[in-house]
Amino acid sequence: MINKNTNGAPIHAAIRNGDLDMIELLLDYGAFVHSRAPDKYGELSIPALTVAVNLGRADIVQVLLDADADPAVTDRRTIEIAAELGNVAIIELLLKWSKSRDSPLDKDFALINAAREWRVEATWALLKDGIEDTNVLSNALLSTVDSRHWAESNVIPFDETYRAYQSTIMSMLLDAGADPNHQRRSPDARTQIQNWSFGGADAYGQRSHPSTTPLQVAASATGSAGAVRLLLERRAYVNMADDFGQTALFYATISNDMDVIKTLLEWGADVRATDLKLSTPLHMAARYSSPPITELLLNWGADPFAKDLDDETALHAAANNTFEINLEIIDKLVQLGVDINARRTDGWTPLINAVASKDEIKCRYLLANGADVNVITTDNQTALQRAISWAVGVPVVNTLLDYGAHIVGPDQSTALHWAVGSRKPYTMMWCLLARGLNPNIKDSFGATALTNVVTTPAFQEDWSLRKSLITLLLSRGADAGVVDCLGRTVKDWAQGIEYMDINWDQYKLHWLEPESNIF
């Protein structure tokens, strides 16, 4: 009898207790060898054999197999689990059972699991039993170098002993016929390529690649210079590109590992290679790596003036880098003569990229070296408008204002109008009022910032924010009696807004002297 609220049947309890005599007794009295224990969701899904495999008890596994437990029926993952745990004794028992019953087990995934976990003996046991499919061997090789699994596995990638295990398994697989230039393929590769070419990226800003070689995967992992060198020695093509045109050198910039990049360059990696979007490794390094990596690529002949299909330069990429220390990359590129006001196809300059990175120091450096603070993008936005809209921070906004950013747009709207639509309207409005902006300037519709606060639908469900903004503007001299182009005042608009309980006459102008009266 199995109770979902317990750990299963008596045989499951005996297995967990390691009580071999009790297990044999229960089986003699007719315990069902295929009975399943509840999983963490309470579903009866874990066979007795799997419980024993997870515990690494080869003696119990043998008893269950002798009692006709069938790993091919009860749970096809038993050999995969044993391989992942590196339990050679259980692997050999399962392989022996498979041959005696002429019932194949999935050795392919078991090999991939063993390789991923850097289980040398388990990998050898499976190879010795005979796996000749080149694709399986090559996918196992990919798993051996794939850092995405390390956080969830037992490997310690920065331990020399574990790295030796990795090298041993790589050599085993290559000797067995793994292809060092094998590309992992995805069935939706075409869709991914189309999405990528239109700028698709994941949460980390990286594109999702449907095809990679072992060398590319290894190059993307910090501390993998040894694995990279081994693959190159075994005839991996250093300049082989994936479906997006990116070589191992592109991947290496993500690793931010100087030794990996040096190894690739010494083996002939093309430092001026371009992918399908005409990006170069320098673009990638400027965006994702530390300054020494960019310096290394430049010393090896990277073109600092290269532009991708969007006309983005390495300076754009560096300005968007989130490394706090990457100002020296920007300085290096500027000193080399890269246009500080180069415009992408959307009109973005390095300054607007720096604004997007929320880094006031980068913004100030670019402005001090000639960046145009008032350049307009193709969607008629300036750096200041972007900074206010995105609420990138008071220091960035103040820096742009210090360098003469225009506070009035083509439609006569002011920075205070823009602040109404900001992600952090109160913070942005407070900053601008502190700089002395006049809250009573009208846009081309005759509306002031106060008019917009009262009429903007976005604030209707957040009365406390609307009231705070109104209070702030009124206390800094906003006039609720200003008439717009429709002949209506702020008070007129307010009458149509529910819960508009503002006492318009109680506010008097009180404010410290502004830093500078810029309007």
Residue pairs with C-beta under 8 A, 6 or more apart in sequence:
1 9
2 8
2 9
2 35
2 36
2 37
2 38
2 44
4 38
4 42
4 43
4 44
5 42
6 38
7 13
7 16
7 37
7 38
8 35
8 36
8 37
8 38
8 44
8 46
8 51
9 31
9 32
9 35
9 37
9 48
10 22
10 26
10 31
11 23
11 26
11 27
11 31
11 32
11 33
11 35
11 48
12 35
12 37
12 46
12 48
12 51
14 22
14 23
14 26
15 23
15 48
15 51
15 52
15 55
15 57
15 60
16 51
16 55
18 55
18 57
18 60
20 59
20 60
20 63
23 60
23 63
23 64
24 63
27 33
27 63
27 67
33 48
33 49
33 64
33 67
33 68
33 69
34 47
34 48
34 69
34 70
34 73
34 74
35 47
35 48
36 44
36 45
36 46
36 47
36 48
36 74
37 44
37 46
37 47
37 48
37 51
38 44
38 45
38 46
39 45
39 46
46 75
47 69
47 74
47 75
48 64
48 69
48 74
49 61
49 64
49 65
49 69
49 71
49 74
49 75
49 78
50 74
50 75
50 77
50 78
50 81
52 60
52 61
52 64
53 61
53 78
53 81
53 82
53 85
53 87
53 90
54 81
54 85
56 85
56 87
56 90
58 87
58 89
58 90
58 93
61 90
61 93
61 94
62 93
65 71
65 93
65 97
70 101
70 103
71 78
71 79
71 94
71 97
71 105
72 98
72 101
72 103
72 104
72 105
76 105
76 106
77 106
77 109
78 94
78 105
79 91
79 94
79 95
79 105
79 106
79 107
79 110
80 106
80 109
80 110
80 113
81 113
82 90
82 91
82 94
82 110
82 122
83 91
83 110
83 111
83 113
83 114
83 117
83 119
83 122
83 123
83 126
84 113
84 114
84 116
84 117
84 119
85 117
85 119
86 114
86 117
86 119
86 121
86 122
87 122
88 121
88 122
88 125
91 110
91 122
91 125
91 126
92 125
94 105
95 105
95 107
95 125
95 129
97 103
98 104
98 105
107 126
107 129
107 131
108 131
108 133
108 136
110 122
110 126
111 123
111 126
111 127
111 131
111 136
111 137
111 140
112 136
112 139
112 140
112 143
113 143
114 122
114 123
114 126
114 140
114 169
115 123
115 140
115 141
115 143
115 144
115 169
115 173
116 140
116 143
116 144
116 146
116 149
116 153
117 153
117 154
117 155
118 144
118 155
118 162
118 165
118 166
118 169
119 165
119 169
120 165
120 168
120 169
120 172
123 140
123 169
123 172
123 173
124 172
127 172
127 173
127 176
131 137
131 176
132 177
134 177
134 178
134 179
134 182
135 182
137 173
137 176
137 177
137 178
137 179
138 173
138 178
138 179
138 182
138 214
139 182
139 184
140 173
140 178
141 170
141 173
141 174
141 178
141 179
141 180
141 182
141 214
142 182
142 184
142 212
142 214
142 217
143 149
144 166
144 169
144 170
144 173
144 214
144 227
145 166
145 170
145 214
145 217
145 218
145 221
145 224
145 227
145 231
146 217
146 221
147 157
147 217
147 220
147 221
147 222
147 224
149 155
150 157
155 162
155 165
155 166
156 162
157 163
157 221
157 222
157 223
157 224
158 223
163 223
163 226
163 227
166 227
167 226
167 227
167 230
170 227
170 230
170 231
171 230
174 180
174 234
178 214
180 213
180 214
180 215
180 231
180 234
180 235
180 236
181 213
181 214
181 215
181 235
181 236
181 237
181 240
182 213
182 214
183 211
183 212
183 213
183 242
183 243
184 210
184 211
184 212
184 213
185 210
185 211
186 192
186 210
186 211
188 210
189 210
189 211
189 243
192 200
192 208
192 209
192 210
193 210
193 243
193 244
193 276
196 207
196 208
196 244
196 276
197 276
197 277
200 207
200 208
201 207
201 208
202 208
205 287
205 288
206 254
207 244
209 242
209 243
209 244
209 246
210 243
211 242
211 243
212 242
212 251
213 236
213 237
213 240
213 242
213 248
214 231
214 236
215 228
215 231
215 232
215 236
215 237
215 238
215 240
215 248
216 240
216 242
216 246
216 247
216 248
216 250
216 251
217 251
218 224
218 227
218 228
218 231
218 248
219 228
219 248
219 249
219 251
219 252
219 255
219 260
219 264
220 251
220 252
220 254
220 255
221 227
221 255
221 257
221 260
222 255
222 256
222 257
222 260
223 257
224 255
224 257
224 260
225 257
225 259
225 260
225 262
225 263
228 248
228 252
228 260
228 263
228 264
229 263
232 238
232 263
232 264
232 267
238 247
238 248
238 264
238 267
238 268
238 269
239 247
239 248
239 268
239 269
239 270
239 273
240 247
240 248
241 247
241 273
241 275
244 275
244 276
244 277
245 273
245 274
245 275
245 276
245 277
246 275
247 269
247 270
247 273
247 281
248 264
248 269
249 261
249 264
249 265
249 269
249 270
249 271
249 273
249 281
250 273
250 275
250 279
250 281
250 284
252 260
252 261
252 264
252 281
253 261
253 281
253 284
253 285
253 288
253 289
253 293
254 284
254 288
254 289
255 261
256 288
256 289
256 290
256 293
258 292
258 293
258 296
261 293
261 296
261 297
262 296
265 271
265 296
265 300
271 280
271 281
271 282
271 297
271 300
271 301
271 302
272 280
272 301
272 302
272 303
272 306
273 280
273 281
274 280
274 306
274 308
277 308
277 309
277 310
278 306
278 307
278 308
278 309
279 308
279 312
280 302
280 303
280 306
280 308
280 314
281 297
281 302
282 294
282 297
282 298
282 302
282 303
282 304
282 306
282 314
283 306
283 308
283 312
283 314
283 317
284 317
285 293
285 294
285 297
286 294
286 314
286 315
286 317
286 318
286 321
286 326
286 329
286 333
287 317
287 318
287 320
287 321
288 321
289 323
290 323
290 325
290 326
291 323
291 325
291 326
291 328
291 329
291 332
294 314
294 318
294 329
294 332
295 329
295 332
298 304
298 332
298 336
304 313
304 314
304 333
304 336
304 337
304 338
305 313
305 337
305 338
306 313
306 314
307 313
307 342
310 344
310 345
310 346
311 342
311 343
311 344
311 345
312 344
313 333
313 338
313 339
313 342
313 350
314 333
314 338
315 330
315 333
315 334
315 338
315 339
315 340
315 342
315 350
316 342
316 344
316 348
316 349
316 350
316 353
317 353
318 326
318 329
318 330
318 333
318 350
319 330
319 350
319 351
319 353
319 354
319 357
319 362
319 366
320 353
320 354
320 356
320 357
321 329
321 357
322 357
324 359
326 362
327 361
327 362
327 365
330 350
330 362
330 365
330 366
331 365
334 340
334 369
340 349
340 350
340 351
340 366
340 369
340 370
340 371
341 349
341 350
341 351
341 370
341 371
341 372
341 375
342 349
342 350
343 349
343 375
345 378
346 377
346 378
346 379
347 375
347 376
347 377
347 378
347 379
348 377
349 371
349 372
349 375
349 383
350 366
350 371
351 363
351 366
351 367
351 371
351 372
351 373
351 375
351 383
352 375
352 377
352 383
352 386
354 362
354 363
354 366
355 363
355 383
355 386
355 387
355 390
355 392
355 396
355 400
356 386
356 390
356 392
358 392
358 393
358 396
359 396
360 393
360 395
360 396
360 399
363 383
363 396
363 399
363 400
364 399
367 373
367 399
367 400
367 403
373 382
373 383
373 384
373 400
373 403
373 404
373 405
374 382
374 383
374 404
374 405
374 406
375 382
375 383
376 382
377 386
380 409
380 410
381 389
382 405
382 406
382 409
383 400
383 405
384 397
384 400
384 401
384 405
384 406
384 407
384 415
384 418
385 409
385 415
385 418
386 392
387 393
387 396
387 397
387 400
388 397
388 415
388 418
388 419
388 422
388 428
388 432
389 418
389 421
389 422
389 423
390 422
390 423
391 422
391 423
391 424
391 427
391 428
394 427
394 431
397 428
397 431
397 432
398 431
398 435
401 407
401 435
401 518
407 414
407 415
407 432
407 437
407 518
407 519
408 414
408 415
408 441
409 417
409 418
411 443
411 444
412 441
412 442
412 443
412 444
413 443
413 444
414 437
414 438
414 441
414 443
414 449
414 519
415 432
415 437
416 429
416 432
416 433
416 437
416 439
416 441
416 448
416 449
417 443
417 447
417 448
417 449
417 452
418 428
419 425
419 428
419 429
419 432
419 449
420 429
420 449
420 452
420 453
420 456
420 469
421 456
421 458
422 428
422 429
425 465
425 469
426 465
426 468
426 469
426 472
429 449
429 469
429 472
429 473
430 472
433 439
433 472
433 473
433 476
433 511
433 514
434 514
434 515
435 514
435 515
435 516
435 518
436 514
436 515
436 516
436 517
436 518
436 519
437 518
437 519
438 477
438 519
439 448
439 449
439 450
439 473
439 476
439 477
439 478
440 448
440 477
440 478
440 479
440 482
441 448
441 519
442 448
442 482
442 484
445 484
445 485
446 482
446 483
446 484
446 485
446 486
447 455
447 484
447 485
448 478
448 479
448 482
448 484
448 490
449 473
449 478
450 470
450 473
450 474
450 478
450 479
450 480
450 482
450 490
451 482
451 484
451 490
451 493
453 459
453 466
453 469
453 470
453 473
454 466
454 470
454 490
454 493
454 494
454 497
454 500
455 493
459 465
459 466
459 469
460 466
460 497
463 499
467 502
470 502
471 502
471 507
474 480
474 502
474 504
474 507
475 507
475 508
475 509
475 510
475 511
476 509
476 511
477 509
477 511
479 490
480 489
480 490
480 491
480 494
480 504
481 489
481 490
481 491
482 489
482 490
483 489
490 504
491 504
494 500
494 502
